[in-house]
Amino acid sequence: MYVRDEELEPFWMPFTANRAFKAAPRLLQRAKGMWYWDVDNRPILDATAGLWCVNAGHCRSEIHQAIMEQSRTLDFAPTFQMGHPLPFQFARRLIQHTPVGLEHVFFTNSGSESVDTALKIALAYHHAHGEVERILFIGREKAYHGVGFGGISVGGLPNNRAAFANRLLTDHLPHTLDLEHNAFSRGMPSYGIEKADALHELIRKHGAERIAAVIVEPVAGSAGVIVPPVGYLQRLRDICTAHGILLIFDEVITGFGRLGTPFASNFFGVVPDIMTTAKGLTNAAVPMGAVFVSEWIYDDIIKNAVQPIELFHGYTYSGHPLACAAGLAALQIYENEGLLTRGTGLAIPFEEMVHSLRDQPNVIDIRNLGLMAAIELQPKPGAPGIRGMEVMKLAFEQGLLLRVTGDIIALSPPLIIEEEHMSQIQQKLVKILQVVS
């Protein structure tokens, strides 16, 4: 299907090499289940759940029907000083799957908004206690926490903040990616728990009384599926607890079944004080995010507030009727089809599939957990990221949708994946890696 240059020009695409894309566009026009089809009607196997988000597969009729029916009766209702039943209903359903203690929900419209909301809630909590000096956040190198000013401040990807001067007061833990000791690990690597002890150094440097919260992704997704070492998250939890520092888990990617449990917090057995989500919340059918907050944080903010409005924060579309309808329908699918835990049974064949690529050209590491995996490639000399981009483009030509970050191939398929799809992904990747070599 021919697309004229002027038809592409107005849209400024996010996180995209716009000039290169518009010279050779890759355009998707429909989707169903595990598949996309491009504008030439070629099938494209989705190995990334869209963008880590279409967990139940594409174009689920139950979600479409729920959105359509809701739009007939209530298209929008404000949630400032009034409300409608759906966000209350959705929140009650969601906390049936969250770790014990995370019992209050603040709805947002994206992962970026969820992170900024979580940071604000952390500050509000300390302010309610009179600890107004706790304004510093600890993030982690190689972390991605969205593109709000809060998110890029605590995030650890320099390119995301290089051009933007105004940031929160932050410092960063070292990342846990260690190819020297942990290359080709299956599941959680055994080496590296001591990297959590860097938090002690940051506490000595800044003073615990100045640190509001530590925020980490349980598994770092956008940096290339960096899996935490055994015991690492628990050690962070213990240090935070000892010093009165809040622990925030960014589960925008790991939430809703990605590791074979409802949330990564369930998988690791470590409960944060605040947890951010988005993406799979509505199966990506309508933009929506949610922040889960501990009972005691909510109570302290509400009870200690001097002004009638306890938290001066919110969005026009918080708890939007269509988003709630989509989310309720998606959650019903997750429950009916066992998708929040299905990854447990698929984790081993998925692991075997990705690690079968170990001996392909330029592969220097493979790492995985649940239904997440990364295949790291040796960069071309003096040209980091070029090999990864070549793989992504060739994969699309071969009918496979991949996510690449630099020279790392990331896989995060819909949770409805079958072993036959894994076999197709493996066969296509072998061919692609051979060609790119």
C-alpha positions as CSV (number, residue, x, y, z in Angstrom):
1,M,0.0,0.0,0.0
2,Y,1.6,3.3,-1.1
3,V,1.7,6.1,1.5
4,R,2.6,9.6,0.3
5,D,5.3,11.4,2.2
6,E,3.0,14.3,3.0
7,E,0.6,11.9,4.7
8,L,3.3,11.0,7.2
9,E,4.7,14.4,7.8
10,P,2.4,16.0,10.4
11,F,2.9,13.3,13.1
12,W,6.0,13.8,15.3
13,M,6.6,10.3,16.4
14,P,7.8,9.5,19.9
15,F,11.2,7.8,20.6
16,T,11.6,7.4,16.8
17,A,14.2,8.2,14.3
18,N,11.6,10.3,12.4
19,R,13.6,11.0,9.2
20,A,14.6,7.3,8.8
21,F,11.1,6.1,9.5
22,K,9.4,8.4,7.1
23,A,11.9,7.3,4.4
24,A,10.9,3.7,4.9
25,P,7.7,3.5,7.1
26,R,6.6,0.4,9.0
27,L,2.8,0.8,9.3
28,L,0.4,-1.5,11.1
29,Q,-3.3,-1.4,10.2
30,R,-5.0,-4.2,12.2
31,A,-4.4,-6.8,14.9
32,K,-6.0,-9.9,16.4
33,G,-4.7,-12.3,19.1
34,M,-0.9,-12.8,18.6
35,W,-0.8,-11.0,15.3
36,Y,-0.6,-7.6,13.6
37,W,-1.1,-7.0,9.9
38,D,0.7,-4.2,8.1
39,V,-0.8,-1.9,5.4
40,D,0.2,-4.5,2.8
41,N,-1.8,-7.1,4.7
42,R,1.3,-9.0,5.8
43,P,1.0,-10.9,9.1
44,I,3.5,-9.7,11.8
45,L,3.9,-12.0,14.9
46,D,3.8,-9.9,18.0
47,A,6.7,-10.9,20.2
48,T,6.5,-7.7,22.4
49,A,2.8,-7.5,23.4
50,G,2.7,-4.2,21.4
51,L,4.9,-2.2,23.8
52,W,4.9,-4.5,26.8
53,C,1.1,-3.9,27.2
54,V,-1.3,-6.1,25.2
55,N,-1.1,-8.9,27.7
56,A,-4.4,-10.7,26.7
57,G,-3.7,-10.4,23.0
58,H,-5.1,-7.9,20.5
59,C,-8.7,-6.8,19.8
60,R,-10.5,-8.7,22.5
61,S,-14.2,-8.5,21.7
62,E,-15.1,-8.4,25.4
63,I,-13.1,-5.2,25.9
64,H,-14.4,-3.7,22.7
65,Q,-18.0,-4.4,23.7
66,A,-17.5,-2.9,27.2
67,I,-16.1,0.3,25.8
68,M,-18.9,0.6,23.2
69,E,-21.6,0.0,25.8
70,Q,-20.1,2.4,28.2
71,S,-19.8,5.1,25.6
72,R,-23.5,5.0,25.0
73,T,-24.4,5.8,28.6
74,L,-21.6,7.9,30.2
75,D,-18.8,9.1,27.9
76,F,-17.1,11.3,30.5
77,A,-17.7,12.4,34.1
78,P,-15.4,14.6,36.2
79,T,-13.8,13.1,39.3
80,F,-13.0,16.4,41.0
81,Q,-15.4,16.8,43.9
82,M,-17.8,14.3,42.4
83,G,-17.6,11.0,40.7
84,H,-19.2,8.0,39.1
85,P,-19.4,4.3,40.2
86,L,-16.8,2.8,37.8
87,P,-13.4,3.8,39.4
88,F,-14.6,2.7,42.8
89,Q,-15.7,-0.6,41.4
90,F,-12.5,-1.1,39.4
91,A,-10.3,-0.2,42.4
92,R,-12.2,-2.8,44.6
93,R,-11.6,-5.4,41.9
94,L,-7.9,-4.6,41.5
95,I,-6.9,-4.8,45.1
96,Q,-8.1,-8.4,45.2
97,H,-4.9,-9.1,43.3
98,T,-2.4,-6.7,44.9
99,P,-0.1,-7.7,47.8
100,V,-1.6,-7.4,51.2
101,G,-1.4,-3.8,52.4
102,L,-1.6,-2.0,49.0
103,E,-5.3,-1.2,49.4
104,H,-5.8,2.3,47.9
105,V,-5.7,3.2,44.2
106,F,-5.1,6.5,42.5
107,F,-5.9,6.4,38.7
108,T,-3.8,8.1,36.1
109,N,-3.6,7.9,32.3
110,S,-0.1,6.5,31.7
111,G,3.0,5.0,33.3
112,S,4.7,8.4,33.3
113,E,1.8,9.9,35.2
114,S,1.8,7.0,37.6
115,V,5.4,7.6,38.5
116,D,5.0,11.3,38.9
117,T,2.0,10.6,41.1
118,A,3.9,8.1,43.2
119,L,6.7,10.6,43.8
120,K,4.1,13.3,44.8
121,I,2.4,10.9,47.2
122,A,5.8,10.1,48.8
123,L,6.5,13.8,49.4
124,A,2.9,14.3,50.7
125,Y,3.3,11.5,53.1
126,H,6.6,12.9,54.6
127,H,5.1,16.4,54.7
128,A,2.1,15.0,56.7
129,H,4.6,13.8,59.3
130,G,6.4,17.1,59.4
131,E,9.5,15.6,57.7
132,V,9.5,18.3,55.1
133,E,13.3,17.9,54.6
134,R,12.7,14.5,53.0
135,I,12.7,15.7,49.4
136,L,15.5,13.6,47.8
137,F,14.7,10.5,45.7
138,I,17.0,7.6,44.9
139,G,16.6,6.0,41.5
140,R,18.9,3.5,39.7
141,E,21.2,3.6,36.8
142,K,19.7,2.2,33.5
143,A,16.2,2.7,34.9
144,Y,13.2,3.9,32.9
145,H,10.4,5.6,34.8
146,G,8.6,7.4,32.0
147,V,9.1,10.9,30.5
148,G,7.6,13.3,33.1
149,F,10.1,15.5,34.8
150,G,9.8,13.3,37.9
151,G,10.3,10.2,35.9
152,I,13.4,11.4,34.0
153,S,14.8,12.7,37.3
154,V,14.7,9.3,39.0
155,G,15.3,7.4,35.8
156,G,18.8,6.3,34.9
157,L,18.9,6.6,31.1
158,P,21.0,9.8,30.4
159,N,19.6,10.4,26.9
160,N,16.1,10.8,28.4
161,R,17.1,13.8,30.4
162,A,20.1,15.2,28.5
163,A,18.1,18.1,26.9
164,F,15.9,18.9,29.9
165,A,17.4,20.9,32.7
166,N,14.8,21.1,35.4
167,R,14.8,18.0,37.6
168,L,14.0,16.8,41.0
169,L,16.7,16.3,43.6
170,T,17.9,12.8,43.0
171,D,20.8,10.4,43.3
172,H,21.1,6.9,41.8
173,L,22.0,3.4,42.8
174,P,24.3,1.4,40.5
175,H,22.5,-0.9,38.1
176,T,22.7,-4.7,38.5
177,L,23.6,-5.8,35.0
178,D,26.9,-7.7,35.3
179,L,27.9,-9.7,32.2
180,E,31.2,-10.7,33.7
181,H,29.6,-12.7,36.5
182,N,26.0,-13.3,35.3
183,A,26.1,-13.7,31.5
184,F,23.5,-16.2,30.2
185,S,21.8,-16.5,33.5
186,R,18.5,-18.4,33.6
187,G,16.1,-16.6,35.9
188,M,17.5,-14.5,38.8
189,P,21.3,-14.3,38.7
190,S,23.1,-15.5,41.8
191,Y,25.7,-12.8,41.9
192,G,25.1,-9.1,42.9
193,I,23.0,-8.9,46.0
194,E,25.7,-6.6,47.5
195,K,24.9,-3.9,45.0
196,A,21.9,-3.1,47.1
197,D,24.3,-2.1,49.8
198,A,25.2,1.0,47.8
199,L,22.0,2.4,49.3
200,H,23.9,2.5,52.6
201,E,26.5,4.7,51.0
202,L,23.8,7.1,49.6
203,I,22.3,7.3,53.0
204,R,25.6,8.2,54.6
205,K,26.2,10.7,51.8
206,H,22.8,12.5,52.0
207,G,21.4,11.5,55.4
208,A,18.4,9.3,55.8
209,E,16.4,12.2,57.1
210,R,16.6,13.8,53.6
211,I,15.6,10.8,51.5
212,A,11.9,10.5,50.7
213,A,11.9,7.3,48.7
214,V,13.8,4.7,46.6
215,I,12.2,3.8,43.3
216,V,13.1,0.8,41.2
217,E,11.7,-1.5,38.6
218,P,11.6,-5.0,40.0
219,V,12.8,-6.1,36.6
220,A,14.2,-3.2,34.5
221,G,12.4,-3.5,31.1
222,S,13.2,-0.7,28.8
223,A,17.0,-0.9,29.6
224,G,16.9,-4.5,28.3
225,V,15.3,-6.9,30.8
226,I,17.8,-6.6,33.7
227,V,16.8,-9.2,36.2
228,P,17.6,-8.5,39.9
229,P,20.1,-10.8,41.7
230,V,18.7,-13.3,44.3
231,G,17.9,-11.4,47.5
232,Y,18.5,-7.9,46.1
233,L,15.0,-6.5,46.3
234,Q,14.5,-7.9,49.8
235,R,17.7,-6.2,50.9
236,L,16.5,-2.8,49.5
237,R,13.3,-3.4,51.4
238,D,15.1,-4.0,54.6
239,I,17.3,-0.9,54.3
240,C,14.4,1.3,53.5
241,T,12.4,0.1,56.4
242,A,15.3,0.6,58.8
243,H,15.7,4.2,57.8
244,G,12.0,5.3,57.3
245,I,12.5,5.6,53.5
246,L,9.6,4.6,51.3
247,L,10.1,1.9,48.7
248,I,8.3,2.4,45.3
249,F,8.1,-0.4,42.8
250,D,7.6,0.7,39.2
251,E,5.5,-2.2,37.8
252,V,4.3,-0.5,34.7
253,I,5.9,-3.4,32.7
254,T,5.9,-6.2,35.2
255,G,2.3,-5.9,36.4
256,F,-0.6,-8.0,35.3
257,G,0.9,-11.4,34.8
258,R,4.3,-10.8,33.1
259,L,6.2,-12.9,35.6
260,G,3.5,-15.5,36.1
261,T,2.1,-13.7,39.1
262,P,-0.3,-10.8,39.2
263,F,2.6,-8.4,40.1
264,A,6.3,-8.8,40.4
265,S,5.9,-7.9,44.1
266,N,4.0,-11.2,44.4
267,F,6.7,-13.1,42.5
268,F,9.6,-11.8,44.6
269,G,7.7,-11.8,47.9
270,V,8.7,-8.2,48.6
271,V,5.9,-5.6,49.2
272,P,6.7,-2.0,48.4
273,D,5.0,1.0,50.0
274,I,3.8,2.4,46.7
275,M,3.4,0.6,43.3
276,T,2.9,2.1,39.9
277,T,1.1,0.4,37.0
278,A,-0.3,1.1,33.5
279,K,0.1,-0.8,30.2
280,G,-1.6,-4.1,30.9
281,L,-4.1,-2.4,33.2
282,T,-6.6,-2.1,30.3
283,N,-4.8,-4.4,27.9
284,A,-3.8,-1.1,26.3
285,A,-7.2,-0.6,24.8
286,V,-7.6,2.8,26.5
287,P,-4.8,4.7,28.1
288,M,-4.8,4.3,31.9
289,G,-2.5,4.0,34.8
290,A,-2.9,3.3,38.5
291,V,-0.9,3.9,41.6
292,F,-1.4,1.5,44.5
293,V,-0.7,2.9,48.0
294,S,-0.3,1.3,51.4
295,E,-3.1,1.7,53.8
296,W,-1.0,3.6,56.3
297,I,0.3,6.1,53.8
298,Y,-3.2,6.9,52.7
299,D,-4.4,7.2,56.2
300,D,-1.6,9.5,57.3
301,I,-2.1,11.8,54.3
302,I,-5.9,11.9,54.8
303,K,-5.9,12.2,58.6
304,N,-3.1,14.7,58.9
305,A,-4.3,17.1,56.2
306,V,-5.1,20.6,57.3
307,Q,-7.0,21.6,54.2
308,P,-10.2,20.0,52.9
309,I,-8.4,18.7,49.8
310,E,-5.9,16.3,51.2
311,L,-3.7,15.8,48.1
312,F,-3.6,18.6,45.6
313,H,-3.0,16.4,42.6
314,G,-5.1,14.8,39.8
315,Y,-5.8,14.6,36.1
316,T,-8.9,15.5,34.1
317,Y,-9.2,11.9,32.9
318,S,-8.4,10.1,36.3
319,G,-10.9,7.3,36.4
320,H,-12.3,7.9,33.0
321,P,-15.5,5.9,32.3
322,L,-14.3,4.3,29.1
323,A,-10.9,3.4,30.6
324,C,-12.5,1.9,33.7
325,A,-14.9,-0.1,31.4
326,A,-11.9,-1.4,29.4
327,G,-10.0,-2.2,32.6
328,L,-12.8,-4.1,34.2
329,A,-13.3,-6.1,31.0
330,A,-9.5,-6.8,30.7
331,L,-9.3,-7.9,34.4
332,Q,-12.3,-10.2,33.8
333,I,-10.4,-11.8,30.9
334,Y,-7.2,-12.2,33.0
335,E,-9.3,-13.9,35.7
336,N,-11.4,-16.1,33.4
337,E,-8.4,-17.3,31.4
338,G,-5.9,-17.5,34.2
339,L,-3.6,-15.1,32.5
340,L,-2.3,-13.5,35.7
341,T,-0.6,-16.8,36.5
342,R,-0.3,-18.5,33.0
343,G,3.3,-17.4,32.6
344,T,4.4,-19.8,35.4
345,G,3.7,-22.8,33.1
346,L,5.2,-21.1,30.1
347,A,8.3,-19.8,31.7
348,I,10.4,-22.9,31.2
349,P,9.6,-23.4,27.4
350,F,10.1,-19.7,26.9
351,E,13.4,-19.9,28.7
352,E,14.5,-22.8,26.6
353,M,13.5,-21.0,23.4
354,V,15.5,-17.9,24.1
355,H,18.6,-19.7,25.4
356,S,18.6,-21.9,22.3
357,L,19.9,-18.7,20.5
358,R,23.1,-18.6,22.6
359,D,25.4,-19.7,19.8
360,Q,24.0,-17.4,17.2
361,P,26.3,-14.8,15.7
362,N,27.1,-11.8,18.0
363,V,25.0,-12.9,20.9
364,I,26.9,-12.0,24.1
365,D,24.2,-12.5,26.7
366,I,20.7,-13.9,27.2
367,R,18.6,-13.3,30.3
368,N,15.1,-14.1,31.2
369,L,12.4,-14.2,33.9
370,G,8.8,-15.2,33.4
371,L,7.7,-14.1,30.0
372,M,10.4,-11.5,29.6
373,A,13.7,-12.0,27.9
374,A,16.6,-10.1,26.4
375,I,19.1,-11.1,23.8
376,E,22.1,-8.8,24.0
377,L,24.2,-8.4,20.8
378,Q,27.8,-7.3,20.4
379,P,27.8,-3.7,19.2
380,K,29.3,-2.9,15.9
381,P,32.8,-1.3,16.4
382,G,32.3,2.4,16.9
383,A,28.6,2.2,16.1
384,P,26.5,1.1,19.1
385,G,22.9,0.5,18.5
386,I,23.2,0.0,14.7
387,R,23.1,-3.8,14.9
388,G,20.0,-3.7,17.0
389,M,18.3,-1.4,14.6
390,E,19.2,-3.6,11.7
391,V,17.7,-6.6,13.6
392,M,14.5,-4.7,14.3
393,K,14.0,-3.6,10.6
394,L,14.8,-7.1,9.2
395,A,12.5,-8.7,11.7
396,F,9.6,-6.6,10.6
397,E,10.4,-7.6,7.0
398,Q,10.4,-11.2,8.1
399,G,7.0,-10.8,9.9
400,L,8.2,-10.5,13.5
401,L,7.6,-7.5,15.8
402,L,10.6,-7.0,18.2
403,R,11.5,-4.3,20.7
404,V,15.1,-3.2,20.6
405,T,16.9,-0.9,22.9
406,G,20.4,-0.2,21.7
407,D,21.8,-3.6,20.7
408,I,19.5,-5.5,23.0
409,I,16.5,-7.5,21.6
410,A,13.7,-7.5,24.2
411,L,10.9,-10.1,24.1
412,S,7.6,-9.8,26.1
413,P,4.9,-11.6,24.2
414,P,1.2,-11.6,25.0
415,L,0.3,-14.0,27.8
416,I,-1.8,-16.0,25.4
417,I,1.3,-17.2,23.6
418,E,1.5,-20.9,22.7
419,E,4.6,-23.0,22.2
420,E,4.0,-23.0,18.4
421,H,4.4,-19.2,18.5
422,M,7.6,-19.6,20.5
423,S,8.9,-21.9,17.8
424,Q,8.1,-19.4,15.1
425,I,9.9,-16.6,17.0
426,Q,12.9,-18.8,17.5
427,Q,13.1,-19.8,13.8
428,K,12.7,-16.2,12.6
429,L,15.4,-15.0,15.1
430,V,17.9,-17.6,13.9
431,K,17.4,-16.5,10.3
432,I,17.6,-12.8,11.2
433,L,20.7,-13.1,13.4
434,Q,22.5,-15.1,10.7
435,V,21.7,-12.4,8.1
436,V,22.7,-9.5,10.3
437,S,26.0,-11.2,11.1
